[in-house]
Every structure is written in structure tokens, then in C-alpha cells.
Amino acid sequence: MGGVNIHSQTKIDNTPVEDVTDRGISSGWAYDHITEADPHTQYRLESEDHDHSSTGLQGGNIPGTSVVLEKLGTSTYDDAQDFANSFGACGRKTGGVISDAGSSYIAVTAGTGFIKATDDDNATLMFFDWPAPSNIAIPANSTRYIGVEYNSGTPQVVSRTTDTWDLDTEFSLGVVVNDTLNSASVLHILNNPWWVTDGTTNMLERFRAEGHIVRDKYIGGLMLSVTGTRCVAVTAGTLWSNVNEFLISAIDTNVSGTVELYWYSSINGWQYSDITQYSVTQWNDITQPVLQTISNNKYCNIWVYIEADDKEITLLYPQAEYVSASLAAAASAPSTLPPHLLVNGILIGKIVIKQGEDIPIAVLSAFTNVFSTSVVSDHGNLAGLADDDHTQYLLVDGTRAMSGDLDFNLNEAHDMAIHNISSFINEPSSGKIILNTSDNGLYYCISEV
């Protein structure tokens, strides 16, 4: 047989001859193969009943329906084709790139992929190729959705006015908008194919788009609060990174346990300690070697993180002072963090404090840096109280001149001095002016002036 010696398994020749190697064809056959290209790669065992009882060889392919996988009992689905139908998907593998062909036409490259003959999840999934079509016209001021369809066994690229694809016998490649800009047609092409290969990697990349480490919004939890006297509590929850799950246990340092508290020294770098209560008297000026005292009536933020690596709750000393609670609440998270927090941590919130006060001004949830609670309940905590933003009001220091008459609606004005009275008492048409004095008032009637 041209260099291949077939033996019954009971008479296998294991003796190397002229660099021959011994290799088994199947459980029932073996052959000695000379060290040159095997000329029989197109052959398979004639039998397809998997007991290899046949002694003959024949050309052809083993269909997926003949490759039986492990099964339990008499399962409905049991072969390689069933597996492909169940876990494969209709869509593009390669090609199908849309480009501007000029004059409001597009070109689409040939491609490869997977498709079914019928719109049925259990239909046979087939490999297929499609040819490049003739250039496709995109009418002015229109949107066209480009895709591939089975087309009775002759796959083709099509253009549609709606983004509707059954995803069994057809799938999308992208969308094209023909805008009229400066009196000329301009094509805007989005290549966005229904890409189904390398699925696990693409799925992980898509998860990464939501963030390296994210909170499980469905389960919820990881809600921050302050209990007792300056103690920290966080409810249980879950973090995800890629497809890895990190379960975070609840903690309340007013009951048990500790959290980590970090600050940065300009000389010694990052420092930390395990604590049950946070401070309302110190803040971290990262340009200084030691912690600083919070100034009188100033506000600060204590930032709170969770570490996915060791599931620790981590606090960060304030890195700035603010003149009002609203400014503190609006502040963004600090950029100077311990390196492991940057990589393995997630910000879950902040505690807005006032110098020397145990009760926090606010406790804010900060998932994806969107704070979920309102902070200012005391008008005095607003910023810009000294600003003159409301010019429709009189100022108590008298610095704003009136632009019209003032009507007291028969109410009295007390303890005031009136100057240049002769210049204005002629303006009113009725009524009287009352000047409060120690002898119960001096009355001037308009009619008597």
C-alpha cells in the first residue's frame, strides 16, 4: 500500500524498520508509516458503526451526525451536529466589510460564516461562503441596513429599509446613512456585523466595556452607611471582573470587624491602619509628611472603596477641605490612590463630614461616580451664600437703588429717617406718611403739604 503496512491488532509489528514509527489507526488497527508524507490522508474506515469491524478503507467525510458524543441514556440529541446546532450561531466569521464606492453606492466584500436553511433554532447549522455583490445604491436622505440572507441555498448580500433579521437564515453586516450635507450626498457607514466566532473572548471584551471591576446590579447591596459613632457599615453584595465572581460579606464596625484607612505621606509614601471609627479632625494634604488638622467649619470627604482581591472595605482620608457641604458633595474622587486600589478596587461611596462633628453631613453612594442621594438639607451648607445673585431684592445695607415705587399696602414702616422729603411727598396721590417718634408718631397728610 505504498509504504503503509496494515496489521491485525493481534499481529502488530512493533519493530522499527528504516525509521518506521508505529501508530494506531483505531482501537482495532495499527500501521507502520515511513517518514514521508502520508499519501492516504483522504481515507477513513469504511464502517460508520464505530466498532471498526471493517477491514477496508474508503474516501469521504464522516458527517457530524455520525460522531456520537457522550450521553446519558437515550437522549434526543447526541452527536456533533446536534452540538453545533445548539451552541453555534448564525452569523459572520470573516469578510463582509462595507465601504464607500462613490456616487452614493457601497461595496461589500465576500465573506464566510454560518447559516441555517430555516428559521428554527434546532435547524442544521452550516458553514458557508457568500460572494461580493455588485455595488449597492443608497438613495439620498435614506438609511439602509446591509446583511446576508440564505436565499434558498444561494447566499447573497442584501439591502433593507428596516433592521430586521431572523438571525437563523439571515444576519446583519452594518448600516449606511446617506445624508445631504452642503447640498451633497455623504455616506456614513457603520460596519457592525453579527460576529459570532471567538465568542468567549468577545463576550469577555464586552463585559470589560462595563468596567474592569463592577458591582452586580441585579443582586444589589454594597450600600454604605454610618452607624454608632463614626463607624462604617456596608451591606453584602457581589463584584464581577470578566466572568469571575467576588462575594463581599456585610460589615458593621459598630458591631465587629475593622476597615482599612489609608493616607499618603510625602516622605514615607502610603500608610494605613485597621480602624473601627474614622476621624473628623484630620485630613491628608499629600504634599505634607504628616496628617493635617481640619480647619474650623470646613467640610471634607472620606472616600470608601472595596478591594476585590482581599474583599476589604477601604477608607481614604480626605485629600481636600471645602467651605460648604455642597462643594464637598460635588467633588470628584481623588486621583491619588494606593496602586492596588487603582487596579483591584471599586469606589462605592463617600462620607461628607464637617470638622469635629460625629454625625455626617451626608453618606453618598457612588457607583460609576453617580451619587444617588441628595445632600444639602440645611440652607447654610450651600455655597455662594455671600453672592448677590438675586437683584430683584432690596439689600439691607442700602447699596441697591430702587427702580420703582414701594407699596406698603397700609402697613407701617418704623424707625427710619427720611431725607429730601419735599422731593417725593408730592408723588403720592393719597395716603399719609408716618414718622415714628418717641411721642407716638408725627403725621403728614398729603393734602396738608
Order of alpha helices (4+ residues) and beta strands (2+ residues): beta-beta-beta-beta-beta-alpha-beta-beta-beta-beta-beta-beta-beta-beta-beta-beta-alpha-beta-beta-beta-beta-beta-beta-beta-beta-beta-beta-beta-beta-alpha-alpha-beta-beta-beta-beta
